[in-house]
C-alpha cells in the first residue's frame, strides 16, 4: 500500500503535521515548554504529556476540553489557518 492510498483511507487522521481532532493525542510534534510547564505545541502540561498513555479516556477527554477552551496552543493556530 502506498502512503497516498493510506492517507486517503484514513482521511489524514492522526497526523502530527495536521494536528487534527481525530487523533487520540493532542501532540503535533512541536514540543516546547519555554518559561512554564505548558507545551506550546499541544497545550498540555509536562505531567499530561509524560503520562498520556496511562490516562483513562475520561482524563484524556478532560484535557482535550481544557486545551480546546484555551485555544492558544500551536495545534489550534494551525487548524484555524487550514480552515480559512
C-alpha positions in Angstrom: 0.0 0.0 0.0 1.3 3.4 -0.9 1.4 6.3 1.6 -1.0 8.2 -0.7 -3.7 5.5 -0.6 -3.1 5.1 3.1 -3.6 8.8 3.7 -6.8 8.8 1.7 -8.2 5.8 3.5 -7.5 7.4 6.9 -8.5 10.9 5.8 -5.3 12.3 7.3 -6.4 11.3 10.8 -3.8 11.1 13.5 -1.4 13.3 11.5 1.2 15.2 13.6 1.6 17.6 10.8 -2.1 18.5 10.6 -2.9 18.2 14.3 -6.4 17.0 13.5 -9.1 16.3 16.1 -9.4 12.6 15.1 -6.1 12.0 16.8 -6.0 10.4 20.3 -3.2 12.7 21.4 -3.1 16.5 21.0 0.6 16.2 20.1 1.6 17.9 16.8 5.3 17.1 17.2 6.3 20.6 18.2 7.4 20.1 21.8 8.5 23.2 23.6 7.9 24.4 27.2 9.7 27.7 27.3 9.1 29.7 30.5 6.5 27.4 32.0 5.3 23.7 32.2 2.8 24.0 29.3 3.7 22.6 25.9 3.3 25.4 23.3 2.6 22.8 20.6 -0.3 21.0 22.2 -1.2 22.9 25.3 -0.7 20.1 27.8 1.3 20.2 31.0 4.5 18.2 31.3 2.7 15.7 33.5 -0.1 15.3 31.0 2.4 14.7 28.1 4.5 12.2 30.0 1.6 10.2 31.4 -0.8 10.5 28.4 -0.6 6.8 27.6 -1.7 5.9 31.1 -4.7 8.3 31.2 -8.2 6.9 31.1 -10.5 8.1 28.3 -12.3 10.4 30.8 -8.9 12.0 31.8 -8.0 12.5 28.1 -11.4 14.0 27.3 -10.9 16.4 30.2 -7.5 17.6 28.9 -8.9 17.9 25.4 -11.8 20.0 26.7 -9.4 22.3 28.6 -6.9 22.8 25.8 -9.7 23.5 23.3 -11.3 26.0 25.6 -7.9 27.7 26.0 -7.2 27.5 22.2 -3.7 29.1 22.4 -1.6 26.0 21.5 0.0 25.8 18.1 -2.3 22.9 17.1 -5.3 25.3 17.2 -3.4 28.0 15.3 -2.7 25.5 12.5 -6.3 24.3 12.4 -7.6 27.9 12.2 -5.2 28.6 9.2 -6.2 25.4 7.4 -9.9 26.2 7.8 -9.5 29.6 6.0 
